[in-house]
Amino acid sequence: MTILTRVIFALSSLLLLLLAVGLVGVGVREAAGAFVSPDESAADAILDILGYVIVAIAVFDVAKYLFEDEVRRGAEKRSAAEARRSLTKFLSTIIIALFLEALVLVFKTAREDVSLMGYPVALLVASILVLVGLGVFQRLSATVEEKVGDDDDAEAAAENAATGRTSRSKAGTARR
């Protein structure tokens, strides 16, 4: 079952990677068409491709996260601190993509119809809420790690002793 799960996550990661590349390709094709067409604004085309690239980066990061955490590591037991760092890195990229997309929407909406500015502002507010949520998660998980951290260290030491590995050799394999 573990191998099947890893294969499914690997295929999903690959599909997401291909879709991210496809988004960039579509954005470039549409921008090239806008530069040739006299009816479309080059500024709008650039904002459109920027939006595609931002979404592609977020999709690529999701693919990378799935591959690193589900395919490469699989069922390997991780510490709470390692899981927190991984989730924080993932969410940070998503938050940056949300803020950039909101910024692109603000510029685009300001150029087209200012009465629709509520949508980009709502995206900005949602981005801020996700950022605040990440901060709360960081704070709570750091507090839990302080209280439970000794148990994680004891479990890691027992696991290393059982497998004959030192913490140094485990850290060396984690870096590879």
C-alpha positions as CSV (number, residue, x, y, z in Angstrom):
1,M,0.0,0.0,0.0
2,T,2.9,2.4,0.8
3,I,4.4,1.9,-2.7
4,L,1.0,2.6,-4.3
5,T,0.6,5.7,-2.3
6,R,4.0,7.0,-3.2
7,V,3.4,6.2,-6.9
8,I,0.1,8.2,-6.8
9,F,1.8,11.1,-5.1
10,A,4.6,11.0,-7.6
11,L,2.2,11.0,-10.6
12,S,0.2,13.8,-9.0
13,S,3.4,15.8,-8.5
14,L,4.4,15.3,-12.1
15,L,1.0,16.3,-13.4
16,L,1.0,19.5,-11.3
17,L,4.5,20.3,-12.5
18,L,3.4,19.9,-16.2
19,L,0.3,22.0,-15.5
20,A,2.5,24.7,-14.0
21,V,4.7,24.7,-17.1
22,G,1.6,24.8,-19.2
23,L,0.3,27.9,-17.4
24,V,3.5,29.7,-18.1
25,G,3.3,28.6,-21.8
26,V,-0.3,29.8,-22.1
27,G,0.6,33.1,-20.5
28,V,3.5,33.7,-22.9
29,R,1.4,32.7,-25.9
30,E,-1.4,35.1,-24.9
31,A,1.1,37.9,-24.2
32,A,2.7,37.4,-27.6
33,G,-0.7,37.6,-29.2
34,A,-1.5,40.8,-27.3
35,F,1.7,42.4,-28.5
36,V,0.8,41.6,-32.1
37,S,-2.8,42.6,-31.9
38,P,-3.6,46.4,-32.0
39,D,-6.8,45.9,-30.1
40,E,-5.2,44.7,-26.8
41,S,-3.1,46.7,-24.4
42,A,0.5,45.5,-23.8
43,A,0.2,46.5,-20.1
44,D,-2.9,44.2,-19.7
45,A,-1.0,41.4,-21.4
46,I,2.0,41.8,-19.1
47,L,-0.3,41.8,-16.1
48,D,-2.0,38.7,-17.4
49,I,1.2,36.8,-17.9
50,L,2.3,37.9,-14.4
51,G,-0.8,36.4,-13.0
52,Y,-0.2,33.1,-14.9
53,V,3.4,32.9,-13.6
54,I,2.3,33.6,-10.0
55,V,-0.2,30.8,-10.1
56,A,2.3,28.5,-11.9
57,I,4.8,29.1,-9.1
58,A,2.2,28.3,-6.4
59,V,1.2,25.1,-8.3
60,F,4.8,24.2,-8.8
61,D,5.4,24.6,-5.0
62,V,2.5,22.3,-4.3
63,A,4.0,19.7,-6.6
64,K,7.4,20.1,-4.9
65,Y,5.8,19.9,-1.5
66,L,4.0,16.7,-2.4
67,F,7.0,15.1,-3.9
68,E,9.4,16.0,-1.1
69,D,7.1,15.1,1.8
70,E,5.1,12.2,0.4
71,V,7.2,10.5,-2.2
72,R,10.8,11.0,-1.0
73,R,10.1,10.7,2.7
74,G,7.1,8.5,2.5
75,A,6.1,7.1,5.9
76,E,9.3,8.2,7.6
77,K,8.6,9.6,11.1
78,R,9.4,13.3,11.4
79,S,9.7,15.5,14.4
80,A,7.2,18.2,15.1
81,A,9.8,20.9,14.4
82,E,10.6,19.4,11.0
83,A,6.9,19.2,10.1
84,R,6.4,22.8,11.2
85,R,9.3,24.0,9.1
86,S,8.0,22.1,6.0
87,L,4.5,23.4,6.4
88,T,5.7,27.0,7.0
89,K,7.9,26.9,3.9
90,F,5.0,25.6,1.8
91,L,2.5,28.2,3.2
92,S,4.9,31.0,2.8
93,T,5.1,30.4,-0.9
94,I,1.3,30.2,-1.2
95,I,1.0,33.5,0.8
96,I,3.5,35.3,-1.4
97,A,1.6,34.1,-4.5
98,L,-1.7,35.3,-3.0
99,F,-0.3,38.7,-2.2
100,L,1.3,39.0,-5.7
101,E,-1.9,37.9,-7.4
102,A,-3.9,40.4,-5.3
103,L,-1.5,43.1,-6.3
104,V,-1.8,42.3,-10.0
105,L,-5.6,42.3,-9.6
106,V,-5.5,45.7,-7.9
107,F,-3.5,47.2,-10.8
108,K,-5.6,45.5,-13.4
109,T,-8.9,46.5,-11.8
110,A,-7.8,50.0,-11.3
111,R,-7.1,50.3,-15.0
112,E,-10.4,48.8,-16.0
113,D,-13.2,49.4,-13.5
114,V,-12.5,50.8,-10.1
115,S,-16.0,49.9,-8.9
116,L,-14.8,46.2,-8.9
117,M,-12.0,46.9,-6.5
118,G,-13.7,44.9,-3.7
119,Y,-12.6,41.6,-5.2
120,P,-8.8,42.4,-5.1
121,V,-9.2,43.9,-1.7
122,A,-11.0,40.7,-0.5
123,L,-8.1,38.7,-1.8
124,L,-5.7,40.9,0.1
125,V,-7.7,40.5,3.2
126,A,-7.8,36.7,2.7
127,S,-4.0,36.7,2.2
128,I,-3.6,38.7,5.4
129,L,-5.8,36.2,7.3
130,V,-3.7,33.3,6.0
131,L,-0.5,35.1,7.1
132,V,-2.0,35.7,10.5
133,G,-3.1,32.0,10.7
134,L,0.4,30.9,9.8
135,G,1.7,33.2,12.6
136,V,-0.7,31.7,15.1
137,F,0.3,28.2,14.0
138,Q,4.0,29.0,14.4
139,R,3.4,30.4,17.9
140,L,1.3,27.5,19.0
141,S,3.5,24.8,17.5
142,A,6.6,26.4,19.0
143,T,5.0,26.3,22.4
144,V,4.0,22.7,22.0
145,E,7.5,21.8,20.8
146,E,9.0,23.4,24.0
147,K,6.7,21.3,26.2
148,V,7.0,18.0,24.2
149,G,10.4,18.5,22.6
150,D,12.2,16.3,25.1
151,D,9.9,13.4,24.2
152,D,10.7,13.9,20.5
153,D,14.4,13.9,21.3
154,A,14.1,10.8,23.4
155,E,12.2,9.0,20.7
156,A,14.8,10.0,18.1
157,A,17.6,8.8,20.3
158,A,15.8,5.5,20.9
159,E,15.2,5.0,17.2
160,N,18.8,5.8,16.4
161,A,20.0,3.4,19.0
162,A,17.8,0.7,17.6
163,T,19.0,1.2,14.1
164,G,22.6,1.7,15.1
165,R,22.7,5.2,13.6
166,T,23.9,8.3,15.3
167,S,22.1,11.6,15.1
168,R,25.0,12.9,13.0
169,S,24.6,10.2,10.3
170,K,20.8,10.8,10.3
171,A,21.4,14.5,9.8
172,G,23.8,13.7,7.0
173,T,21.3,11.6,5.1
174,A,18.6,14.2,5.6
175,R,20.7,16.7,3.8
176,R,21.3,14.5,0.7
